[in-house]
Amino acid sequence: MIDGHVTASADLGPAPRDVVRSRPETAGSSRCGWSALVDLVDFSERDVVLGAIATSARGEVEYLSPVRVTVTPARRISRAAGIEKPGPGVTVPAGRVNIAGWALADGAHLGRLAVRVNGRDAGLARPFAAPRPDIAARRTEPCAPVAGFEHIITVDGEPGSRVRIEVELVTVDGNRAALVGVDARVASPPPLRPSGSRSEVIAALDDSPAAAVGGPLRVVVFTHNLVLGGSQLYLQELLRDLLKNADVSCLVVAGQDGPLRGELERLGAAVHVTDYPFPETVAYAARVVELAGLVRAFGARVVIVNTLIAAIGADVACRLDLPAVWAIHESYTLEDYWLVTHGDGVPPTLAAANAATLAETAVVLFEADATRDAYAKVVGGDRLATLHYGVDVEAIGLFARSVERADVRRMAGFDDEVVLVCVGTFEPRKGQAMLAAAFASVAEEFPRARLVLVGETETVYARGVRELVQRLGLGERIKLQALEPEPYRWYVAADGFVLPSDLESMPRVLLEAMAFGLPVVAANVWGIPELVRHGENGLLFAPRDLEALADALRNFLRLSPDARARLGAAGSRLVHDRHDGADYRRVFERLLRRLVADPRADVTKLLAP
């Protein structure tokens, strides 16, 4: 709040390190820290009061202590485009390291950002990945509001050795420019962090009796949150079917409350909301004890863990000697996952804790072979399996038959345009900003094309995308639409679907679009090429490359309606044959029942027809 007026929403995250030092209990929470970007340009040389309101999931409101500040006149940007993190001369740990900075192409469209470490190719940085109101306030380029880039690199070398990190900007017309790089030093490895001593209560859990065989199927589910999202809706559909069985009862434990809770309780599930501390902390050990007691009191016979974030559920199951099925949706390596969610310093320790739990879990399911193979290198493949995730093709068919496409398009404000749609919560990895910029580069060539971005929220990144579209002058041709629980109408209205994400396993929205018969344009990452076959049922492009995305859009928009229809029909057949959600749920239920009957059975036997 500025002078009592709400002006922005904050993004939640881990507590800053100084807070953790003074308040150790915050070390295990991923939601104790917060940050927000506020625009103070209009308050130059004035005193203002900055405040904040915290609202809990239950609706409790607390006004945080405000501070009075004096806004100094805006200064010029102190650094040229290039790497800002890590700073020059700092030390960086060997292993995986986050880099970040900003980049703009003067008078041209930015094509890609090539990263080099000590002269070696280190991949492409994610462009348009971070809102930069400081840059936007001083630069007129359309992409200035989202000029931030980010990337994860690998640093090798002996302690004290020099590391040179460079970024080269390549425009869509082939011009190249070296941005400001950075010299750093490899840090000495930190002392091995001892594993936290286990309490007598936790040690006693190891001696708990095994689950009983026979009787009702009592299931405890651990999930990251109950808000709208692909992996959340995956679980919702799974439990919707599972709870139709008279012998099934369910307790859902979630790390964050949300709108999906209501339906779960109407279906008969009990819901418990708590926080998930980080492994290897006192708070984590205490939460394991509490959750183990809850699971035991419920009389659980099998555990479902949904997403990597809910790893504590798999740990609880292992300690209670309960069989568990862990569904991994994230396409991160373990170390990169913790680097992204927690920052530098502790990812190797946390990744090792996850790997140990994965190795003990009865069954670990993946949506794509690419993700399974990455995890198999760390924990072995004996307990890992790919089970093709599905969507509700029957409901999709019913919806498609119940509406007239012409009516849906008219209500959406479309006439004879070629409409491209992208569905997904606005966030940097999903690439909505890059898609808008790529669309701008082909918009003049295809004046009948329109783009719809479904999934707008009130985050800082979403506001950056909104300002980008305004600066591009394409507000009439790029439509921003709020997040919807069932975006079926947009699939019906569209002529094609675009997925610019650079980090996906087997996204629900892509399966839905293909089930509706939409031809798709998607980034060639992780499990996507296992679904999208270039030229057969869609078009693939290199991730994090605006020029490649623009070329893919151009190639798609040049297709005849018949050619688009052929791509869409091929994709629809594949999804109906291999990704029917009803089939997936039947296999999953059979897996649970077999696992309860024989917790030590081989994964291939558990999944056999």
C-alpha positions as a printed NumPy array, in Angstrom:
array([[  0.   ,   0.   ,   0.   ],
       [  1.126,   3.559,  -0.732],
       [ -0.415,   6.138,   1.624],
       [ -3.148,   3.648,   2.507],
       [ -4.074,   2.74 ,  -1.073],
       [ -3.512,  -0.823,  -2.325],
       [ -1.293,  -0.59 ,  -5.412],
       [  0.283,  -4.041,  -5.872],
       [  0.176,  -7.657,  -4.741],
       [  3.224,  -9.398,  -3.302],
       [  4.836, -12.644,  -4.412],
       [  5.476, -15.152,  -1.604],
       [  8.703, -17.1  ,  -1.185],
       [ 11.307, -18.295,   1.324],
       [ 12.277, -15.956,   4.146],
       [ 15.424, -13.828,   3.579],
       [ 18.533, -15.176,   5.252],
       [ 18.697, -12.362,   7.828],
       [ 15.157, -13.229,   8.896],
       [ 16.024, -16.926,   9.151],
       [ 18.955, -16.063,  11.404],
       [ 16.759, -14.08 ,  13.782],
       [ 13.656, -16.272,  13.436],
       [ 14.849, -19.877,  12.874],
       [ 11.289, -21.169,  12.692],
       [ 10.907, -19.515,   9.289],
       [ 13.703, -21.593,   7.744],
       [ 11.385, -24.377,   6.723],
       [  8.631, -22.354,   5.101],
       [  8.396, -21.471,   1.429],
       [  5.859, -18.691,   2.128],
       [  7.292, -16.628,   5.012],
       [  9.073, -14.174,   2.75 ],
       [  7.423, -11.742,   0.385],
       [  8.376,  -9.077,  -2.091],
       [  6.519,  -6.572,  -4.232],
       [  7.362,  -4.03 ,  -6.898],
       [  5.685,  -0.642,  -6.516],
       [  5.901,   2.327,  -8.864],
       [  7.028,   5.467,  -7.027],
       [  7.752,   7.577, -10.097],
       [  4.847,   9.937,  -9.367],
       [  5.989,  10.445,  -5.756],
       [  9.441,  11.869,  -6.459],
       [ 10.796,  14.072,  -3.619],
       [  7.794,  13.327,  -1.412],
       [  7.305,  11.432,   1.828],
       [  5.055,   8.394,   1.493],
       [  3.898,   5.649,   3.854],
       [  4.507,   2.111,   2.628],
       [  2.4  ,  -0.585,   4.236],
       [  1.089,  -4.09 ,   3.615],
       [ -1.903,  -6.246,   4.457],
       [ -1.452,  -9.982,   5.09 ],
       [ -4.466, -12.221,   4.473],
       [ -4.477, -15.861,   5.536],
       [ -6.117, -18.672,   3.601],
       [ -8.933, -18.559,   6.163],
       [ -9.577, -14.879,   5.536],
       [ -7.837, -13.519,   8.635],
       [ -6.398, -10.044,   7.968],
       [ -3.407,  -8.379,   9.607],
       [ -1.991,  -4.936,   8.86 ],
       [  1.808,  -5.072,   8.871],
       [  3.776,  -2.221,  10.408],
       [  4.062,   0.641,   7.881],
       [  7.185,   2.686,   7.245],
       [  7.557,   6.295,   6.12 ],
       [ 10.107,   6.881,   3.359],
       [ 11.288,   9.792,   1.284],
       [ 11.285,   9.115,  -2.455],
       [ 14.461,  10.434,  -4.032],
       [ 14.529,  11.623,  -7.657],
       [ 14.945,   8.879, -10.209],
       [ 18.529,   8.119, -11.086],
       [ 19.927,   6.873, -14.323],
       [ 20.329,   3.11 , -14.708],
       [ 23.706,   2.329, -13.209],
       [ 24.565,  -0.674, -15.361],
       [ 24.382,  -1.458, -19.033],
       [ 22.457,  -4.46 , -20.283],
       [ 24.048,  -7.683, -19.13 ],
       [ 24.556,  -9.928, -16.117],
       [ 23.689,  -8.436, -12.715],
       [ 23.713, -11.645, -10.65 ],
       [ 26.253, -12.844,  -9.685],
       [ 28.021,  -9.542,  -9.271],
       [ 31.59 ,  -8.953, -10.471],
       [ 34.303, -10.496,  -8.348],
       [ 32.011, -12.576,  -6.151],
       [ 32.526, -16.241,  -5.409],
       [ 30.07 , -18.846,  -6.707],
       [ 29.701, -22.467,  -5.639],
       [ 30.773, -25.257,  -7.938],
       [ 27.704, -26.901,  -9.443],
       [ 24.476, -25.297, -10.53 ],
       [ 24.291, -21.492, -10.244],
       [ 21.537, -18.986, -11.04 ],
       [ 22.413, -16.004, -13.218],
       [ 20.157, -13.025, -13.97 ],
       [ 20.291,  -9.666, -15.688],
       [ 18.533,  -7.624, -18.307],
       [ 18.719,  -7.172, -22.079],
       [ 17.118,  -5.058, -24.798],
       [ 17.799,  -4.952, -28.524],
       [ 17.94 ,  -1.341, -29.731],
       [ 15.577,  -0.877, -32.658],
       [ 15.194,  -4.606, -33.298],
       [ 13.512,  -7.729, -31.974],
       [ 15.594,  -9.737, -29.508],
       [ 15.985, -13.238, -30.907],
       [ 17.883, -15.171, -28.237],
       [ 20.441, -14.804, -25.451],
       [ 23.358, -17.211, -25.747],
       [ 25.289, -17.894, -22.526],
       [ 28.917, -19.002, -22.292],
       [ 30.905, -20.093, -19.252],
       [ 34.672, -19.908, -19.708],
       [ 34.107, -19.778, -23.452],
       [ 31.926, -22.905, -23.551],
       [ 28.295, -22.946, -24.675],
       [ 25.985, -22.948, -21.643],
       [ 22.618, -22.812, -23.424],
       [ 20.094, -20.053, -23.907],
       [ 18.88 , -17.781, -21.137],
       [ 15.146, -17.37 , -20.58 ],
       [ 14.301, -13.966, -22.144],
       [ 11.481, -11.663, -20.98 ],
       [ 11.579, -13.572, -17.707],
       [ 11.394, -10.836, -15.092],
       [  9.518,  -7.541, -14.832],
       [ 11.827,  -4.54 , -14.757],
       [  9.887,  -1.383, -13.932],
       [ 13.213,   0.385, -13.369],
       [ 14.148,  -0.246, -16.999],
       [ 10.628,   0.482, -18.247],
       [ 10.637,   3.891, -16.554],
       [ 13.667,   4.963, -18.566],
       [ 13.53 ,   3.074, -21.837],
       [ 10.877,   3.268, -24.555],
       [ 11.391,  -0.166, -26.142],
       [  8.208,  -2.276, -25.969],
       [ 10.007,  -5.13 , -24.196],
       [ 11.461,  -2.912, -21.439],
       [  8.747,  -3.872, -18.883],
       [  9.917,  -7.515, -19.034],
       [ 13.588,  -6.977, -19.886],
       [ 14.932,  -9.336, -17.208],
       [ 16.516, -12.65 , -18.166],
       [ 17.542, -15.683, -16.105],
       [ 19.379, -18.959, -16.554],
       [ 20.962, -21.812, -14.599],
       [ 24.555, -22.629, -15.485],
       [ 27.031, -25.285, -14.379],
       [ 30.257, -24.025, -12.79 ],
       [ 33.295, -26.308, -12.725],
       [ 36.777, -25.726, -11.41 ],
       [ 39.014, -25.803,  -8.382],
       [ 38.368, -23.427,  -5.473],
       [ 39.719, -19.997,  -6.29 ],
       [ 39.769, -20.554, -10.041],
       [ 38.389, -17.842, -12.312],
       [ 35.005, -18.156, -13.982],
       [ 34.037, -15.922, -16.902],
       [ 30.29 , -15.716, -17.603],
       [ 29.168, -14.018, -20.819],
       [ 25.896, -13.369, -22.632],
       [ 25.553, -12.605, -26.326],
       [ 22.378, -10.994, -27.649],
       [ 21.301, -12.158, -31.109],
       [ 18.551, -10.21 , -32.877],
       [ 16.008, -11.793, -35.22 ],
       [ 17.828, -10.279, -38.18 ],
       [ 21.115, -11.897, -37.168],
       [ 22.969,  -9.009, -35.543],
       [ 25.018,  -9.884, -32.469],
       [ 26.08 ,  -7.86 , -29.459],
       [ 28.098,  -8.86 , -26.405],
       [ 26.405,  -7.777, -23.175],
       [ 28.181,  -6.953, -19.94 ],
       [ 29.644, -10.187, -18.576],
       [ 31.022, -10.986, -15.175],
       [ 34.163, -12.527, -13.682],
       [ 33.72 , -14.642, -10.584],
       [ 35.711, -17.126,  -8.52 ],
       [ 34.848, -20.698,  -7.574],
       [ 34.151, -20.822,  -3.86 ],
       [ 35.644, -23.359,  -1.505],
       [ 33.109, -26.118,  -0.862],
       [ 31.097, -25.543,   2.298],
       [ 31.567, -27.998,   5.142],
       [ 29.334, -31.008,   4.886],
       [ 26.069, -30.172,   6.497],
       [ 25.315, -32.868,   9.06 ],
       [ 21.937, -34.454,   8.827],
       [ 19.704, -33.291,  11.625],
       [ 19.564, -35.692,  14.556],
       [ 16.321, -37.634,  14.569],
       [ 14.127, -37.297,  17.615],
       [ 13.167, -40.351,  19.657],
       [  9.624, -39.949,  18.334],
       [ 10.802, -40.113,  14.712],
       [ 13.06 , -43.074,  15.498],
       [ 10.066, -44.888,  16.992],
       [  8.17 , -44.454,  13.749],
       [ 10.581, -46.87 ,  12.088],
       [  9.225, -49.602,  14.335],
       [  5.582, -48.943,  13.477],
       [  3.549, -51.923,  12.286],
       [  3.094, -52.45 ,   8.569],
       [ -0.232, -51.628,   6.977],
       [ -2.91 , -54.279,   7.351],
       [ -3.982, -56.303,   4.321],
       [ -7.648, -56.528,   3.38 ],
       [-10.585, -54.322,   4.21 ],
       [-11.52 , -50.825,   3.016],
       [ -9.094, -48.777,   0.932],
       [ -8.082, -45.882,   3.163],
       [ -5.959, -43.394,   1.219],
       [ -3.966, -40.386,   2.426],
       [ -3.076, -37.886,  -0.28 ],
       [ -0.316, -35.283,   0.047],
       [ -0.428, -32.418,  -2.442],
       [  1.252, -29.034,  -2.731],
       [ -1.886, -26.865,  -2.85 ],
       [ -5.575, -26.722,  -3.725],
       [ -5.539, -23.795,  -6.164],
       [ -6.214, -24.011,  -9.891],
       [ -3.439, -25.581, -11.939],
       [ -2.645, -28.573, -14.115],
       [ -1.296, -30.929, -11.449],
       [ -4.018, -29.862,  -9.008],
       [ -6.783, -30.613, -11.523],
       [ -5.074, -33.916, -12.337],
       [ -5.443, -34.918,  -8.682],
       [ -8.997, -33.589,  -8.49 ],
       [-10.102, -35.798, -11.383],
       [ -8.281, -38.781,  -9.901],
       [ -9.992, -38.418,  -6.517],
       [-13.353, -37.669,  -8.125],
       [-13.314, -41.155,  -9.651],
       [-11.66 , -42.906,  -6.732],
       [-14.206, -41.636,  -4.192],
       [-17.074, -43.094,  -6.206],
       [-16.068, -46.466,  -4.723],
       [-17.985, -47.317,  -1.559],
       [-14.909, -48.916,   0.038],
       [-12.636, -45.888,  -0.447],
       [-12.094, -43.157,   2.117],
       [ -9.617, -40.347,   1.741],
       [ -7.688, -37.762,   3.755],
       [ -6.1  , -34.947,   1.731],
       [ -3.147, -33.074,   3.256],
       [ -2.274, -29.856,   1.399],
       [  0.457, -27.279,   1.814],
       [ -1.894, -24.444,   0.839],
       [ -5.677, -24.034,   0.821],
       [ -7.619, -23.115,  -2.307],
       [-10.888, -23.277,  -4.236],
       [-10.605, -27.012,  -4.972],
       [-11.114, -27.828,  -1.307],
       [-14.885, -27.378,  -1.451],
       [-15.459, -30.11 ,  -4.026],
       [-13.125, -32.512,  -2.237],
       [-15.144, -32.154,   0.956],
       [-18.403, -32.578,  -0.956],
       [-16.984, -35.797,  -2.393],
       [-16.453, -37.031,   1.152],
       [-12.712, -36.423,   1.588],
       [-11.334, -34.975,   4.795],
       [ -8.958, -32.058,   4.153],
       [ -6.086, -30.955,   6.365],
       [ -4.065, -27.836,   5.453],
       [ -0.586, -27.317,   6.86 ],
       [  2.78 , -25.981,   5.74 ],
       [  5.599, -28.072,   4.278],
       [  8.948, -27.072,   5.811],
       [ 12.213, -27.708,   3.983],
       [ 14.015, -31.004,   4.682],
       [ 16.918, -31.123,   7.11 ],
       [ 15.392, -28.55 ,   9.475],
       [ 13.947, -28.798,  12.959],
       [ 10.585, -27.619,  11.634],
       [ 10.63 , -30.407,   9.041],
       [ 11.341, -33.083,  11.647],
       [  8.519, -31.798,  13.826],
       [  6.077, -31.752,  10.913],
       [  6.975, -35.338,   9.977],
       [  6.081, -36.445,  13.494],
       [  2.761, -34.581,  13.409],
       [  1.784, -35.867,   9.975],
       [  2.829, -39.417,  10.812],
       [  0.507, -39.339,  13.805],
       [ -2.309, -38.002,  11.607],
       [ -1.765, -40.672,   8.943],
       [ -1.647, -43.441,  11.524],
       [ -4.789, -42.166,  13.274],
       [ -6.614, -42.166,   9.935],
       [ -5.71 , -45.809,   9.469],
       [ -4.147, -45.265,   6.045],
       [ -3.218, -48.281,   3.958],
       [ -1.669, -46.445,   1.009],
       [ -0.359, -42.929,   0.316],
       [ -0.544, -40.797,  -2.833],
       [  1.986, -37.962,  -3.179],
       [  1.195, -35.34 ,  -5.819],
       [  4.154, -33.266,  -7.107],
       [  7.748, -33.001,  -5.939],
       [  6.789, -30.146,  -3.603],
       [  4.799, -32.586,  -1.445],
       [  7.872, -34.769,  -0.83 ],
       [  7.249, -34.762,   2.914],
       [  4.304, -37.104,   2.278],
       [  6.583, -39.715,   0.727],
       [  8.938, -39.356,   3.693],
       [  6.073, -39.932,   6.129],
       [  4.957, -43.008,   4.181],
       [  8.467, -44.463,   4.228],
       [  8.827, -43.922,   7.979],
       [  5.483, -45.657,   8.594],
       [  6.334, -48.474,   6.164],
       [  3.273, -47.602,   4.092],
       [  3.281, -48.166,   0.318],
       [  3.147, -44.905,  -1.625],
       [  2.625, -43.774,  -5.209],
       [  4.458, -40.531,  -5.951],
       [  3.337, -38.636,  -9.081],
       [  6.098, -36.29 , -10.292],
       [  4.874, -33.535, -12.638],
       [  7.853, -31.167, -12.494],
       [ 10.46 , -31.24 , -15.242],
       [ 13.393, -30.166, -13.115],
       [ 16.368, -32.147, -11.963],
       [ 16.319, -32.393,  -8.181],
       [ 19.131, -29.891,  -7.671],
       [ 17.636, -27.393, -10.117],
       [ 14.263, -27.676,  -8.409],
       [ 15.708, -26.649,  -5.052],
       [ 17.881, -23.992,  -6.651],
       [ 14.796, -22.38 ,  -8.202],
       [ 12.641, -22.646,  -5.083],
       [ 15.215, -21.922,  -2.375],
       [ 18.213, -20.203,  -3.951],
       [ 21.943, -20.844,  -3.754],
       [ 23.687, -22.693,  -0.959],
       [ 21.557, -25.673,   0.054],
       [ 20.19 , -27.355,  -3.108],
       [ 22.671, -30.289,  -3.041],
       [ 21.701, -31.143,   0.54 ],
       [ 17.984, -30.898,  -0.153],
       [ 18.308, -32.81 ,  -3.435],
       [ 20.105, -35.62 ,  -1.607],
       [ 17.286, -35.794,   0.928],
       [ 14.738, -36.042,  -1.902],
       [ 16.777, -38.69 ,  -3.707],
       [ 16.885, -40.856,  -0.585],
       [ 13.113, -40.668,  -0.21 ],
       [ 12.535, -41.367,  -3.914],
       [ 14.698, -44.471,  -3.665],
       [ 12.514, -45.822,  -0.835],
       [  9.108, -44.979,  -2.36 ],
       [  7.196, -47.981,  -3.695],
       [  6.2  , -46.444,  -7.055],
       [  7.258, -43.148,  -8.652],
       [  5.168, -42.174, -11.682],
       [  6.144, -39.766, -14.451],
       [  4.14 , -38.311, -17.313],
       [  7.02 , -38.482, -19.785],
       [  9.984, -40.756, -20.441],
       [ 12.333, -37.769, -20.585],
       [ 11.624, -36.824, -16.969],
       [ 11.746, -40.422, -15.761],
       [ 15.12 , -40.939, -17.436],
       [ 16.554, -37.833, -15.745],
       [ 15.514, -39.108, -12.312],
       [ 16.671, -42.655, -13.03 ],
       [ 20.232, -41.343, -13.325],
       [ 20.023, -40.202,  -9.689],
       [ 17.917, -42.839,  -7.918],
       [ 17.924, -45.823, -10.281],
       [ 15.003, -46.987, -12.382],
       [ 13.627, -49.977, -10.455],
       [ 10.749, -48.065,  -8.861],
       [ 10.227, -45.5  , -11.622],
       [  7.657, -45.779, -14.406],
       [  5.999, -43.675, -17.081],
       [  2.203, -43.733, -17.03 ],
       [  0.7  , -41.598, -19.76 ],
       [ -1.372, -38.909, -18.099],
       [ -4.841, -38.332, -19.507],
       [ -7.619, -35.769, -19.766],
       [-11.376, -36.202, -19.744],
       [-11.898, -36.861, -23.451],
       [-15.546, -37.758, -22.863],
       [-16.297, -34.383, -21.249],
       [-14.345, -32.637, -24.012],
       [-16.404, -34.429, -26.665],
       [-19.672, -33.576, -24.919],
       [-18.71 , -29.911, -24.692],
       [-17.609, -29.746, -28.318],
       [-20.92 , -31.26 , -29.452],
       [-22.996, -29.027, -27.18 ],
       [-21.853, -25.69 , -28.632],
       [-21.687, -24.085, -32.039],
       [-18.213, -22.851, -32.897],
       [-19.625, -19.808, -34.709],
       [-21.581, -18.816, -31.595],
       [-18.557, -19.243, -29.321],
       [-16.375, -17.143, -31.62 ],
       [-18.998, -14.425, -31.911],
       [-19.346, -14.216, -28.111],
       [-15.545, -13.956, -27.835],
       [-15.517, -11.104, -30.352],
       [-14.004, -13.002, -33.293],
       [-15.12 , -12.872, -36.897],
       [-13.047, -14.414, -39.689],
       [ -9.661, -13.988, -37.991],
       [ -7.159, -16.806, -37.461],
       [ -7.118, -17.141, -33.672],
       [ -4.174, -18.538, -31.727],
       [ -4.7  , -19.343, -28.051],
       [ -2.25 , -19.999, -25.207],
       [ -3.651, -21.32 , -21.912],
       [ -1.655, -21.32 , -18.68 ],
       [ -1.13 , -19.315, -15.516],
       [  1.048, -16.303, -16.314],
       [  4.583, -17.07 , -15.133],
       [  8.043, -16.69 , -16.675],
       [  8.64 , -20.354, -17.518],
       [  5.409, -20.446, -19.523],
       [  6.702, -17.691, -21.788],
       [  3.639, -15.494, -22.348],
       [  5.834, -12.397, -22.714],
       [  8.061, -14.069, -25.296],
       [  4.976, -15.26 , -27.207],
       [  3.537, -11.73 , -27.296],
       [  6.853, -10.371, -28.597],
       [  7.107, -13.133, -31.217],
       [  3.535, -12.502, -32.337],
       [  4.367,  -8.791, -32.714],
       [  7.195,  -9.679, -35.107],
       [  4.781, -11.476, -37.481],
       [  1.648,  -9.404, -36.872],
       [  2.143,  -7.066, -39.836],
       [  2.676, -10.   , -42.185],
       [ -0.553, -11.673, -40.999],
       [ -3.088,  -8.905, -40.329],
       [ -5.936, -11.4  , -39.795],
       [ -4.16 , -13.204, -36.949],
       [ -5.147, -12.709, -33.316],
       [ -3.631, -14.063, -30.1  ],
       [ -5.422, -14.891, -26.84 ],
       [ -3.439, -15.415, -23.63 ],
       [ -5.66 , -17.17 , -21.07 ],
       [ -4.342, -17.272, -17.518],
       [ -3.747, -13.651, -16.509],
       [ -3.335, -13.102, -12.769],
       [ -2.385, -10.165, -10.557],
       [  1.29 , -11.06 , -10.256],
       [  4.199,  -8.757, -11.013],
       [  5.06 , -10.793, -14.105],
       [  1.48 , -10.614, -15.393],
       [  1.503,  -6.84 , -15.008],
       [  4.716,  -6.753, -17.009],
       [  3.085,  -8.761, -19.804],
       [  0.136,  -6.38 , -19.788],
       [  2.395,  -3.346, -20.17 ],
       [  4.372,  -5.122, -22.916],
       [  1.194,  -5.662, -24.94 ],
       [  0.222,  -2.028, -24.48 ],
       [  3.628,  -0.822, -25.66 ],
       [  3.493,  -3.115, -28.672],
       [  0.314,  -1.285, -29.731],
       [ -1.442,  -4.618, -30.235],
       [ -4.164,  -4.317, -27.623],
       [ -6.785,  -4.974, -30.297],
       [ -5.039,  -8.122, -31.507],
       [ -3.624,  -9.655, -28.301],
       [ -6.326, -10.45 , -25.784],
       [ -5.419, -11.08 , -22.135],
       [ -7.936, -13.288, -20.357],
       [ -8.14 , -14.178, -16.672],
       [ -7.406, -17.69 , -15.465],
       [-10.38 , -20.044, -15.881],
       [-10.945, -23.487, -14.291],
       [-12.288, -24.894, -17.582],
       [-11.063, -22.959, -20.617],
       [-12.943, -25.2  , -23.042],
       [-14.593, -22.299, -24.865],
       [-11.218, -20.944, -25.93 ],
       [-10.228, -24.245, -27.51 ],
       [-13.464, -24.25 , -29.485],
       [-13.007, -20.644, -30.595],
       [ -9.359, -21.019, -31.631],
       [ -7.734, -22.15 , -34.872],
       [ -4.474, -23.176, -33.202],
       [ -2.835, -23.611, -29.809],
       [  0.609, -22.28 , -28.826],
       [  2.703, -23.555, -25.9  ],
       [  5.86 , -21.423, -25.513],
       [  6.846, -22.944, -22.127],
       [ 10.493, -23.891, -21.782],
       [  9.864, -26.195, -18.816],
       [  7.08 , -28.753, -19.227],
       [  6.662, -32.493, -18.825],
       [  3.25 , -33.341, -20.297],
       [  1.029, -30.289, -19.75 ],
       [ -2.674, -30.76 , -19.314],
       [ -3.561, -27.769, -21.493],
       [ -1.664, -29.229, -24.454],
       [ -3.527, -32.535, -24.13 ],
       [ -6.843, -30.69 , -23.893],
       [ -6.115, -28.574, -26.959],
       [ -5.162, -31.635, -28.998],
       [ -8.241, -33.528, -27.782],
       [-10.348, -30.665, -29.15 ],
       [ -8.641, -31.186, -32.515],
       [ -6.538, -28.026, -32.399],
       [ -3.237, -28.052, -34.294],
       [ -0.459, -27.071, -31.895],
       [  2.8  , -25.125, -31.895],
       [  5.009, -26.092, -28.944],
       [  8.542, -25.787, -27.589],
       [ 10.683, -28.882, -28.032],
       [ 11.365, -29.56 , -24.33 ],
       [ 11.256, -32.549, -21.98 ],
       [  8.17 , -34.686, -22.724],
       [  6.632, -32.455, -25.399],
       [  8.209, -34.269, -28.401],
       [  6.82 , -37.538, -27.008],
       [  3.391, -36.057, -27.726],
       [  3.871, -33.532, -30.535],
       [  5.409, -34.987, -33.682],
       [  6.704, -32.212, -35.868],
       [  4.802, -31.95 , -39.132],
       [  2.503, -34.826, -38.199],
       [  0.255, -33.477, -35.449],
       [  1.842, -30.084, -34.745],
       [  4.919, -27.904, -35.068],
       [  7.91 , -27.817, -32.71 ],
       [ 10.404, -24.995, -32.169],
       [ 13.58 , -24.504, -30.137],
       [ 12.82 , -23.22 , -26.604],
       [ 13.882, -19.756, -25.363],
       [ 14.399, -18.645, -28.964],
       [ 12.09 , -15.841, -30.055],
       [ 13.231, -16.119, -33.66 ],
       [ 12.428, -19.852, -33.715],
       [  9.013, -19.198, -32.155],
       [  8.268, -16.423, -34.652],
       [  9.233, -18.727, -37.523],
       [  6.945, -21.436, -36.124],
       [  4.058, -18.957, -35.887],
       [  4.792, -17.81 , -39.422],
       [  4.818, -21.397, -40.727],
       [  1.582, -22.175, -38.919],
       [ -0.224, -19.069, -40.175],
       [  0.791, -19.927, -43.739],
       [ -0.935, -23.321, -43.536],
       [ -4.204, -23.784, -45.368],
       [ -7.304, -24.56 , -43.296],
       [ -7.191, -28.147, -44.618],
       [ -3.56 , -28.566, -43.547],
       [ -4.354, -27.22 , -40.08 ],
       [ -7.315, -29.593, -39.859],
       [ -5.089, -32.573, -40.738],
       [ -2.607, -31.699, -37.992],
       [ -5.424, -31.242, -35.491],
       [ -7.119, -34.522, -36.398],
       [ -3.859, -36.46 , -36.004],
       [ -3.292, -34.943, -32.564],
       [ -6.859, -35.67 , -31.501],
       [ -6.511, -39.342, -32.466],
       [ -3.315, -39.69 , -30.445],
       [ -4.829, -38.148, -27.308],
       [ -8.013, -40.212, -27.566],
       [ -6.014, -43.423, -28.07 ],
       [ -3.245, -42.89 , -25.485],
       [ -4.263, -40.121, -23.097],
       [ -7.845, -40.833, -22.057],
       [ -8.144, -39.768, -18.433],
       [-10.685, -42.51 , -17.679],
       [ -8.161, -45.158, -18.727],
       [ -5.456, -43.485, -16.635],
       [ -7.661, -43.415, -13.549],
       [ -8.612, -47.091, -13.934],
       [ -4.937, -48.064, -14.139],
       [ -4.117, -45.857, -11.151],
       [ -6.854, -47.369,  -8.988],
       [ -5.745, -50.874,  -9.939],
       [ -2.198, -49.883,  -9.027],
       [ -3.301, -48.729,  -5.565],
       [ -5.224, -51.922,  -4.84 ],
       [ -2.401, -54.156,  -6.042],
       [  0.091, -52.154,  -4.024],
       [ -1.936, -52.603,  -0.831],
       [ -2.176, -56.345,  -1.5  ],
       [  1.548, -56.69 ,  -2.245],
       [  3.611, -53.622,  -1.218],
       [  6.86 , -55.253,  -2.376],
       [  5.643, -56.152,  -5.87 ],
       [  7.678, -55.122,  -8.893],
       [  6.496, -51.932, -10.621],
       [  6.002, -53.68 , -13.969],
       [  3.774, -56.263, -12.27 ],
       [  1.766, -53.555, -10.508],
       [  1.105, -51.756, -13.819],
       [  0.519, -54.847, -15.961],
       [ -2.945, -55.096, -17.623]])
